[in-house]
């Protein structure tokens, strides 16, 4: 029997445009400033559950703080000394997370982490049906790449006026697509000689061509406000459960699922969970406390890295790398990054990316880049980590784009189209 616990960071039932819109702030976000929703699922076997809980209590009790009677949360541990993520965490916090990850690894605990882009959900409301139908009829070769590119445009490039139209349910889809085409063409004209944006501009040109040719097929969709897509949440867990049935012999076992407050029961019993407990409070379950610690660390690292890598709109031709401070760390911080990378990379579906994958990918590429060195001494000898990490991110992005092509080919061969695979329940919505 296994016990499975889920917690989240960046929850947002309704997604809205930022009231104080800026290049950096485009969505109305909570204090966590997370443009992607991040969830973490932690699983422990019944045979070691008591041992894991006892060892976790020891590191909690050993963590120096003012009020030891209250529950310690991840956001409390990470409230300071995190300007450059794990790299500049202080010794006390590094030791805590190091001990936690050692406990989880030594006791063979399973984990799933996934991210869902909030802008990706907004784009889907207006465009997913249309784009999928165009791919079905072979007017689009790579629907995932176009969906990725549209989302990226709204994440970092589009004007406030266009974003307001995107969220305005009084604006028809056909009115909106015309405004989008106009702004894409203006963007292309301004940046056509920008070498850094060469691939990006090429894809935008392709989008303009496709959109102009087929905008007459864009049907109207009624929506009041953009709601979070819980089906994508469920799909990620379904993939992870399916893998565990094969790898960890979950088939036929009893598995309890504990949902932190705010996460609805999406029919998880259909996925094989024999017992689903929703609205659970973390002070009642150490498993929820553990997954809170993990998702707090992951979520905050992703947010900090996203801000650090956002390019300067005033100097768009300049490539933005992570500053050197992200790689200036003590040996214990280095070892913590390596441990986190080892723990998160457990299986094919232990990390699940959204179609717009940037937020999670820059985080995992950073972990993998630093972990690729044989030891701390070799890492310290590295001459230009900022460039090396950027190269790793670009290489990993290319792998994701090639995966889009592979997925399309399989869907076309087996189901006629990507839409056919989605309708058969074999693929999640773009």
C-alpha positions, 0 to 999 in steps of 0.5 A, a space after each residue: 500500500 502507498 500513501 500519496 500526498 499532493 500540494 500546490 503553488 500558484 493556485 488560481 481558480 480564475 485567471 485575469 489580466 494584471 491591473 497594473 500591467 507591465 512587461 514583467 507583470 502580465 497576469 493578476 498574480 498572488 504574492 507568490 508571483 507565479 505565472 505557472 501553476 506548480 504541483 508536487 505529488 509525494 508517495 511513500 510505501 506503507 512499509 517505510 511510512 512510519 520511519 519517514 515520518 519519524 525521521 522528518 520529525 527529527 529534522 523539524 525539531 532540530 530546525 532552529 526557529 522562534 515558535 516550535 509549537 506551530 507547523 513549519 512551512 516551506 515558505 517560512 524556510 525560504 522567506 529570505 536568502 533566496 535571491 539566487 535560489 538554492 545557490 545563496 541559501 544559508 547553511 541552516 536551510 541547506 542542511 534542512 533540505 539536504 536531510 529531507 531529500 536524503 530521507 526520501 531517496 533512502 526510503 525509495 519515495 516516489 515523486 511527481 512534479 508538473 507545471 501548467 502555464 496560466 497563459 497557456 490556459 488562456 490561449 486554449 480558451 480562444 484557440 485550441 479547437 481551431 488549431 487542432 482542426 487545422 492540424 487535423 486537415 493538415 493546414 498546420 504541421 506542428 500544432 504544439 509548436 504553434 501553441 507554444 509560440 502563441 503562448 510565448 508571445 503573450 507571456 513576453 511580447 504582446 502589448 497591454 491592448 492585445 492582452 486586454 482583448 484576449 481576456 475580453 469576452 465581448 470581443 469575438 474570436 475573429 476580431 481578436 485574431 485580426 488584432 493578433 495578426 496586426 500586432 505579430 506583423 508589427 513585431 516582425 517588422 521591428 525585429 526582423 534583423 534581430 539575430 537573437 530572435 531569428 527562429 522566433 521571427 520565422 515561426 511568427 511569420 508562419 503563424 501570420 500566414 496560417 492565421 490569415 488563410 484560415 481565420 474564417 474557420 475560427 468559431 466563436 466560443 462563449 466564456 465569462 472568465 478564464 478558469 483553471 484547467 483541472 483536466 490537465 492537472 488530472 492528466 499529469 497524475 494519470 500518466 504518473 499513476 500508469 507508470 507506477 502500475 508498471 514500475 512499482 507494481 501498483 496494479 491491484 494495490 490499495 493506494 490512499 490519496 490525500 489532497 491539500 485544501 483547495 484541490 478538488 476531487 477530480 474523480 481520482 478513484 478512476 485512476 486507481 486510488 482506492 481512497 481519496 481524502 480531499 480538503 486535508 490540512 497539512 498539520 494532520 499529515 506529515 506527508 502533506 508537510 513534506 510535499 509542501 516543503 518540496 513544492 515551496 522550494 521548486 515553485 520559488 526557484 522557478 519564479 526566481 529563475 523566470 524573473 532572472 531570465 526575462 530579457 530586457 525589452 529595451 535591448 531585445 537583441 541582447 541574450 539574457 543569461 543567468 547572472 554569475 551569482 546563480 553559480 557562486 555557491 558553497 559545496 553544500 549548496 552544490 550537493 543539495 542541487 545534485 540531490 534535488 536533481 536526483 530525487 526529481 528525475 525518477 522516471 519518464 513521468 516524474 517531471 511533466 511539462 506543459 506545451 508551453 514548457 519554459 518555466 519548468 524547463 529552465 529549472 530542470 536544465 539548471 539542476 541538470 547542468 550543475 549536476 553534470 559535473 563530476 564533483 564540486 571541484 570540477 564545477 568550480 573550475 568551470 569558466 563560464 557557467 552562465 553560457 554553459 547553462 544557457 546552452 543546456 537550456 537551448 539544447 533541452 528546448 530543442 529536444 522538447 520541440 523535436 518531441 512535438 514532431 514525434 508526437 504529431 507523427 504518432 498521432 497522425 499514424 494511429 489516430 489520424 490527427 492530434 485531435 483524434 488522439 485527444 478525442 480517444 483519450 490518448 493525449 492531453 489537450 494542447 
